[in-house]
């Protein structure tokens, strides 16, 4: 095959998917990662970078398809490398990710002999399951001409609304039918494209940081059918500008209950409560229901994007908790309080900590919405606030950990290890950081007793895992 170095061409068979969705193959017993591939494919690749332990490569050609591939009848979507894989095989791939992390990343040190590893729970819906979609305005083509002085001129072509192709944040890929979201969300996107083109205003160009239309965020309650539309634009516009836009949207999708505008003059597209915001029509929130609990969701609220799948996830947490109604529960990294509120009816008290003050505000509002008077929420770092809270509540019965994808900071781990509790339930969206953190928590005498993978994101490589920890 020749020497393995950047620029060289090789062929091989993808053995498996590594966590994150990259295909893994071996060339001369050396591990190579390739995006946009799936197990069983025979591929031609080009090495792009060689590291000490592995190499990265780009796909040139699929020589032979995989036996687990099939045509789902939809256009390819960025971020969905598993969409051509049968769903039962997607589940097998994801479950194997979690098992391998426990087997090979130190997870064995935290599993008791009696520990139960349960088969993965599938998503209740495979298609049209997302309750939130973020679309970007941009150009499908962007030609660049550089003159003798080095000055660049951009010739933008075909403004549209869709997704950035993987590895190319300057362009936008338009997709006729986004199979992850409802037909109504697709109808809104199509209507907004027409509105954008009729407006005569340019879409955002990240190369020169100019343009009016920036992004479109849609949220939909899977239980009530309410839809919330948020336009992100470079500069706010008066009410008369939006009048016909609101009218057109309501005529095409009467289920819309709220339309809002966010002014974003930053270089990046990140939206939050600090940006100028106005309500154009209806409400600036919608109500989603999981179990018996109602959640008020704004354009900026963090909430699981698969409502029916989140309900399954929360039910696992409730089952593992074994609550009887007299327990004190610490909900750490609680976000807007979704999991804790799901357990509030069967708890004596829920005490939540979250760094994001706006999320804490949402948690308090949702507790009030449901009439829960047994909740307390604090904004700040877990490692900073927890020691003070432990002085007042020294012996919680249950600790829930639901950190971001990067897992726990070392200071947070050391603080958690000091808690004298009966159980810890760790909810993770990253098996690698989950196992890393569990190995550190185990130093405090904790062991995993139950492990439950849950699929909330069909067609993507992402997987949720719930682990019950008990003291030895």
C-alpha positions, 0 to 999 in steps of 0.5 A, a space after each residue: 500500500 505504500 508509506 502512510 503519510 499525508 497525501 497518500 492514497 489507500 484502500 481498506 474496509 471500515 471496521 466500526 464507527 468510533 464515538 463521534 461518527 468517524 469510521 475506523 479502519 486499519 492500514 498496516 495495523 495503524 488506526 485511521 479515522 475517516 468521516 462520512 463512512 459506515 462499518 462494512 464499506 470498502 473505501 478509497 481514502 487520502 491521508 490528511 494528517 498523521 498523529 502518533 497513535 492514529 491518522 486522519 483521512 478524507 473519503 475519496 470513493 466508496 468502492 463497495 457499499 456496506 451490507 447494513 446500508 439501505 436507502 431511506 428515501 431522503 436527501 443526506 443531512 449534515 450531522 447524520 452519518 448513520 442515516 443510510 444504516 438500518 435502525 436496528 444496526 444503528 442501535 447495535 453500533 451505539 450500544 457497542 460504543 457504550 460497552 467499549 468505553 466501559 471495557 477499554 477506558 477504565 470503566 471496569 474499575 467502577 462496575 460491580 460484579 452484580 452490575 446490570 448492563 441493559 439493552 439500549 432503549 430505542 427512540 419512540 420515533 425514528 423520523 420527524 422526532 426533533 422538537 427544535 430546528 436551527 436553520 442558517 441563512 446563507 449562499 449555496 455558492 460563494 465564488 472568490 476572486 483575488 486581485 493582484 493586490 490580494 484583495 478578495 471579492 465574494 460573488 454570492 449566489 443563490 441565497 437560501 436557508 438550510 444547513 452548513 455543509 460539514 467543514 464549510 461554514 461559509 456556505 449553506 446547503 438547502 434540503 427539500 425535506 428535512 426528515 428530522 423535523 415535522 412537515 409543518 416545520 419544513 413548511 415554515 422553512 419553505 415559506 421563509 425562503 420565499 419571504 427572504 427572497 421577496 424582501 430584497 435584503 441579503 443573507 448573512 455572509 460570514 466571510 465579510 460579516 455582512 447581511 441581514 437574515 442570519 438564522 431561523 429557530 423553530 420549536 414545536 411542542 410534540 404534545 400540544 402542537 404549538 410552534 414558536 418561530 424566532 428570526 435572528 437578524 443583524 438589525 432589528 426592524 420596526 413592526 411594519 416590516 414584519 406585518 406581511 411576514 407574520 401574515 404570510 406565515 400564519 396563512 401557511 401554518 396556522 398552528 404557529 402560536 408565537 413569532 419573535 425577532 432576535 437582533 444579533 450583530 455579533 460575528 457568531 450565530 450563538 443566541 441567548 437571553 442577552 440579545 435584543 428581543 421582541 415579540 412579533 406575534 402571540 407568545 414568546 414561549 410554548 408548553 411541552 409536557 413530559 409525563 405529568 410535568 409541563 415545561 415552558 420553553 422559550 426560543 433560548 431555553 435548553 431542552 432535550 430535542 426529542 420530547 418522546 425520547 426524553 420522556 423515556 430517559 427521565 423514566 429511567 432516571 425515576 426508576 433507578 432513583 427508587 423514590 418514595 416521596 421522602 427523599 432529598 434530591 440534589 440536581 447538579 448541572 440541572 439546566 432548566 430543571 427538567 429532570 428534577 421537576 420530573 422527579 419532584 412529585 415523588 421527592 421531599 425536596 429538589 435542590 438544583 444548581 446550574 451555572 447559567 442564570 437564565 436556565 435557573 430562572 426557567 427552572 423556577 418558573 417551571 416549578 411555579 407553573 406546576 405548583 411545586 413548592 419543594 424545589 430550590 434553585 441556585 445559580 453558580 458553579 457546582 464546586 463553588 456552591 455545593 460546600 455551602 449547600 451541604 452545610 444546610 443539607 448534609 445528607 441528600 438521599 440522591 444526587 443527579 449529575 447531568 453535566 455538559 458533553 465535556 463531563 465534570 471538571 476535576 474540582 467538581 469531581 472532588 466536590 461530588 466525592 465528598 457527598 454522603 448520599 445513598 445513590 448517584 445517578 449520572 446522565 451523560 451524552 458522552 460515554 468517553 467522559 462518562 467513564 472517565 468521570 466514573 473512574 474518578 468518582 469510584 475513588 470515593 467508594 462508588 460503583 456502577 450498579 445499573 447502566 442504561 443506554 437510551 437513543 434520543 438521536 436516530 441517524 446521528 452518532 449521539 447516545 445518552 447513558 444513565 448510570 446508577 452508582 451506589 456505595 460499596 
